[in-house]
Amino acid sequence: MGPFAGPLTKELGFRKLCMMGALMASVCMFVCSFAKSTTYLLVFFSLAGLFGGLTCKPCYLIIPMYFDKRRGMASALLMGGMCTGQFVAPPFIRYLLIHYGFTGATIIVSSCLLNCCVGASLFHPVEWHLKPATSSIGKSASVPILNESEVTTRHNEETKSLMDEKVGNDTKIPEKQMPLTPKAVLRARGTRRMSECSNVSSIAISMVDLSSVAHQVEEDKRHDPKLDAKSSDSSSRPNLVSRVVKSLISDLGILRYHRAQIIAFGGLFLINGYLNFMMVFPFAVQAAGYTLEDAAWCISITGVCNFIARLASSVLSDYSWFNMKLMYVLGAVIIAAATGIFSFLTSLVMMKVTLALWAFGIGINISLYPLVMARIMGVHNMPAIFGTQSLIVGLGYVALGPLIGYVRDVSGSYSVSMWLMSAEVWVCVILWCFMPAAIARDRKRDEQKEEALNNL
């Protein structure tokens, strides 16, 4: 659902989209509690994942758009919440299975998912919480609303003075070229009043909620019946689907940048490697002669270390001396090395130590993932690169995941499949070594395009 997060957020807003996704994910999980076959479970659990993607994916997009100076701290809170669930969930779900069985445990988990609706309800448009800006002389920055008679009476004098200010005192505009409509005067007055405010320029695009566009349209509908009819017609289901598809196709154009290709395909190999390892290592622990409870505790240990690494790296990313790109690659190196080392271990203690190191690398990598993406591609390209990377990772996971399982079945060894997972992560490290060259090449191409446009 990553590729659809950006387009659907533009259409519906962060709050509505996440609340709908959380509600439907909870319903699908509740339906899973009545599963009597693996096919039934596969269908509805997959639907729960689909709607769960609509809930969690926009959370990555909303942080760069709402936060600038405190972006690392905000990301730390997001990552910390995810990790808390990771190390609390395994023992909790095991407890539920023992005392309530599969049906009861699944129903309780579905009810827990409803809490996501509470969190999503707080995704307010940022305009709801902005303080009114003030001018340098202490007056309110809000634009005065003039009635039609005032504008009509004073529009000739206002128009002449405004146009004189625009072109300078030495240049005059002929009377026939002056806009004489009252609405034009009102717009010009609004522009001049806003330009006098010292704090208005600080409201940048990084603080704008995409859902505010829809909010503004609703406000305009009250005053313009034509806009109301046009908007209601454009919001019909076929047009909504068409707009989302067009936006998705447009977002894929981000791959024309070499740095975007490295982010997307590097993420494919990295995420495919560590997610498959996360699925496999509990079975490898059991195959080594240890209990299911030992495997559950190993998962909890990875959650704790992941939590610590995410908080630390996210908070440190706010400091200028912290090299996010270097630490991102270092996290991938740790993941690749720990995955390969784990395949040779037989001691439970050493397994736990290696898994802790592996989880620490995961925490560094995941926490810096959206921040590095915003730093390299720019905040305005976040929805496009995030969606494109999610699409490539999803398709790659479906294609490469079964291949790793096939290698495990043919070889009869978890170690061989882990070597393959480690190799995938090393491919990501190698790709990121070319990132400086990719950035320089993209910059040079942009400069050439700009120079060509200037020559025209």
N, C-alpha and C positions, 0 to 999 in steps of 0.2 A: 504493500500500500504506500510505500515511500514516494513513488512517482506521482501519486494522486494527492499527496498531502498539501503541496503548494497550490495547485489549481483549485482544489476543493476549499482550502482556507480562504482564497480570494473570493470565492462565491458565497460561502456560508459563514465565514469568520471562525476564529479559533474556538470560541466558547461553544457555539452550537455544534460544530463538527465533533469536538472531543466528547461532549455530553451524549450525542447520538451514538458515537462509537462505543463508549463505555456501557451504555444501556444495552445495546445489542450484543456486545461481548458477554455481558452478564447473563442475558437470556439464553445465548447459545451454550454457555457453560452449564446452565441449569438443565437444559435439554439433554446435555451429555450424561447427566446423572442417571438417565433411564436407558442407557445404551445396553443392548443385549448382544451386539456383534461388533467386530472391529471395523466393519464398513460403516456402520451407523456412527461409531465414535470418530472415525476418520473425517466424515463429512462435517459434523457439527463442531468438532474440535478445530477443524480448519477454518470454519466460519468464525469461531471465537477468535482465532488468530488474525483473521482478516479485519474484523471490527476492532480488535485490540490495536492493530497497526494504525487505524484511524485515530485512536486515542493517544498513543505514545509518540508517533512520528511528529505531529505538530509541536510537541513540547521542545524538540530540538530547534525548530524554526523560530519559536516565539522569543527565545532568550536573546539571540543577536539583534532582534528587532526592537526589543524593549530596553536592553541594557547596553551601555557603552563602557564607562569607567569600571563598573562593578560586574562586568560580564563573567569574569572568572568565578567570583563568589556565587553568582546566580547559578552558573553551571555546576558548581560544587554541591549546591543544595539539590539540584536535579539528580546528579549522579549518586549523591548520598542516599536519597530516597530509593533509588533503584537497587542499590547494594543492600540496603536494609532488608528489602524483600528477598534478596537472593540468599542471605545467610539465615534469615528467620524462617523462610518458607519450608525448606526440607524437613527439619524436625517437627514443625507445626503440622504439615500435611501428613507426615508419618503418624503423628499422634491422632489426627482425625481418622486416618484409615484404620487404626487399631480399635478405636472406640466407637466409630460410627459406620465403618464400612465404606465401600466405594461410593454408593449413592449419597449417603449422608455427608461424606467429606466433600464431594463435588458440589452439593447444594450450598454448603457453608462457604466454599471458595467463591461460588457465583455471587453470593451475597456480599462478600468482601469486595468484589469488583465494582459493586454499586457505589462504593466510596469514591471511585474515580469521578463520578458525576459531581460530587461535592467539590473536588479539586478543580475540575474543569469550569465550574460555575464562577470561579474567581478570575477567569481569563477576561477581565474587563477591557474594553477599549481604553487606551491610555488617555484619551481626551477626557474621560470621566474624572480623572484625578489630577489634571494639570492645574496649576495655580495661574490666575490671570497675570499676564505680563504687565509691567509698568514702564512708563516712559522715563526719560532722564529727569523730568521735572516732577516726577512722583504721581502723575495722573494715570488712570487706567488705560490700558492699551486697546481696549475693546473699541470697535468702530461704531460711531453713533449712527443710529438708524433714522433716516430722514423720511418724512412722508412725501407723497407725490407733489403736493402743492409747494412745499419748500424747495424741492429740487427744480420744479418748473419755474419758480420765481427767480432763483439764483443761478440757473444753469449757464446762462451766457457769460456771466462774470467768472464763474468757477472754471468753465471750460477754457476760457482765454488764459487765465492765470496758470492753470495746470499745464497747458500746452506750451506756454512760455517757459515754464520751469523745465520742461522736458527737452526743449531744443536750445535753451540758453537765451540770455537777454539780447544778444546781437542778432538772433535769427527769428523771424516772425513767420507765422503760418497764415496763409491767406484764409479769409473767412470761409470760403467755400470748402476748404479742406478740414475745417474743425468739426468734430462730432457734436451734433446739436441735440442728441437724444438724451432725455433725463436719465435713462439707465446707464448710458456711457459715463455721464457725470458721476453717478453714484459709485460706479466701479472705480473710476479714477480717484474719487475722494477716499474710498476704502484703501486703495493701493498706497496713497500718500500717508494716510494715518498709520498704516501698518509699518511703513518704512521709518517712522519716527520712533518706534519702540526699540529700546536697546536690547531687550531679552528675546524678542521674537525669533531672531536668527539662530538662536541656540536650539530651537526645536527642530531636530534633524530627522531624516528618514529612518534612522536606527531606532527611533522611539515610537514609530507609527504602527498601530495594529491594523492589519489588513482588513479586519472586520469593520473598521470605522468607515470604509467606503460604502458598504451596505447600509450602515447607520445613517450616513449623510444622504443617501438616496431616499431613505424612508422619510427623512426630514423634508426633502425637496418635494416629495409627493404631495404633501399637505398644501403646498402653495401652487403647484403646477399640475392641473388635471391631465395635460398632454403627456407630461413625463410619467405620471402614474400609469396611464394606459400603455405607454411604451415599455415601461419597466415590467409591468405585469405580463405583457406579451413576451418579453425577452427572457423572463424567468421561468417559462414553461419548460417542461421536462426535456423535450428534444433539444431545445436551444441550450439548456444547461449542460447536457451531455456533450453537445457539439463544442461548447466553449471549453469544457474541461479537456476534451481530446485535443483540440487545437493548442491549448496551453501546454499540454503534455508534449506534443510534437515540437513545439517551439522550445521547450526546456531542453530537449535532446540536442539542440544546436550548440549547447555549451561545450560539447565534445570537440568543437573546432579548436579549442585551446589545448595545448600540449599539457599544461599543468592540470587541467581537468581530467585528461586521459589518465595521468598518473594517479590522481586521487581516486578515480572510479575503479580502474583495474587493479590498483594496489589494494584498495579496500576489498575487492572481490577475493583475492588470494588470502589476505589477512583474516577477514571475517570467516571465510569458509574454513580456514585452517583451525582457528581457535574454537569456533562453534562446534565443529565436528569432534574436536578433542574433548570439549565439555560434555558432549553426548556419550563419548566412548569411555572416558577414564573411570567412571563408577563401575562399569562392567569389567574393566581391566583389574581394578582392585579386588573384585569378587573372584575373578579368574586366578588371581595370585593366592587365593586361599583365605581371604578375609570376609567378614560378614557384610550384610547389607547395611547394618548400622554403622560400621566403619566407613563404608562408602558415603553414607549420608553426612557423617562428621567431616569427611574430606571436602564435601561440597560446601559445608558451612565455613570451613577454614578459608576456602577460596573467596567466599563472600566477604569475610572480615578483612582480609588483605586487600581485596578489590576496593572495599569501602575506604580504607585508609589511603590507598594510593590515589583514588579519585579525588578525595577531599584535598589532599596535599597538593597535587599537581594543578587542580583547578584554581585553588587560592593563589598559588605561586604564579600562575599565568597572568595575573594582574600587574605584576612587577615588570619593569622594562628590561631588567637584566636577565629575565628568564627566557631562554630560547625554546619556544614551543615546538618548532619544527624538528630541532635536534632531539628533544625529549620524546616526541612522537615516534621517531625512528628508533630511538633507544628502547622504547616500550616494545616495539615489534621484534627487536633483536632478542630481548629477554623472553618473549613468548616462543620464538623459534627455538632458542637454545633449551629452554625448560621442557618443551614438548619432546625434543629428541632425547634428552637425558632421562625423562620419565620412562621411556620405553625399555631401559636397561635395569630398572630398579625392581627389587623384590622385598625390601624392608618397608614396613608400613610407616615408620618414622621418617625415613628418607623420602618416601612418597609424599607425605604431608609437607615436608620442607620444600620439596620441588614444586608442589602445587601452590604453596604460598608464594614462592617466587614467580611462578607463572601468572597467578592472579594479580600480583603487584604490577607486572608488565601490562596485563589487560587493563587494570585501573588507569595507568598512565595513558595508555593508548586511547581508550574510549573517552576519557574525560577531555582530552585535548582534540578529539576528532572533530566536533563542531567548531571549536575555536580556531583550529588550524585552517579548516575549510573556509571560515569567514575571513581569516587573515590573508590567505593566498588568493581567493577568488573575489573577495569583497562581499559585504553584507547584501548588496542588491542582487547578487548572483546566488545567494544561499538557497532559495527554493529550487532553482534550476539544477545546481550541482548536487544538492541533497537528493532530489528526486531521481536524477539520472544515475547517481551512484547506487541508490537503493534498488533501482530496476536491474542494473547490471549484477549487483550482489545477489539479488533474489533469483535471477535466472541462472547465475553461476552456482548457487547453492543447490538448486534443483538438479543441475547437470553433474556437478562434481561430487555432491554428497553420496549418491548411490554408487559412484565409482569407488569411493573410499570403502564403502560397505562391501562392494564386490571384491576388492583387494583383500579385505579381512576374511571373507568367506573362502577365497581361493587359497590364501596362504595359511589360514587357520591360526593366525597370530595377530594380536593387537599391536605388537611392536612394529610390524611392517607397515600397517596403516598409519601409525603415529609418525613414522619416518616420512611418509607422504605428506601428512599434515604439516610437519616441520618444514619440508621443502617448499610448500605453498607460501608459508609466512616469509621464508628467505627470499622468495621471488618479490614479495612486496618491498622488502628492505632494498633489494637491488634496484627496483624501479624508482624508489625515492632518492636514491643516489643521483639520479638524473634530474631531480627537481630544479636545482639552480639553473641548469642549462635550459630547461623548459620555460622557466620564468623569463630568462633573458631573451629567448627566441620569441615568446609571445609579446614581450615589450617591444622588441624590434619590429615585429609585424604591425603592431598597433601604431607605432611611430611612422612607419611607411604609409599606412592607410591615411593617417592624419595629414601627412605631408602631401599626399596625392589630392586629398580634398581641398587643402589650402591652395594648391596650384590651380584647381578648377575655379 
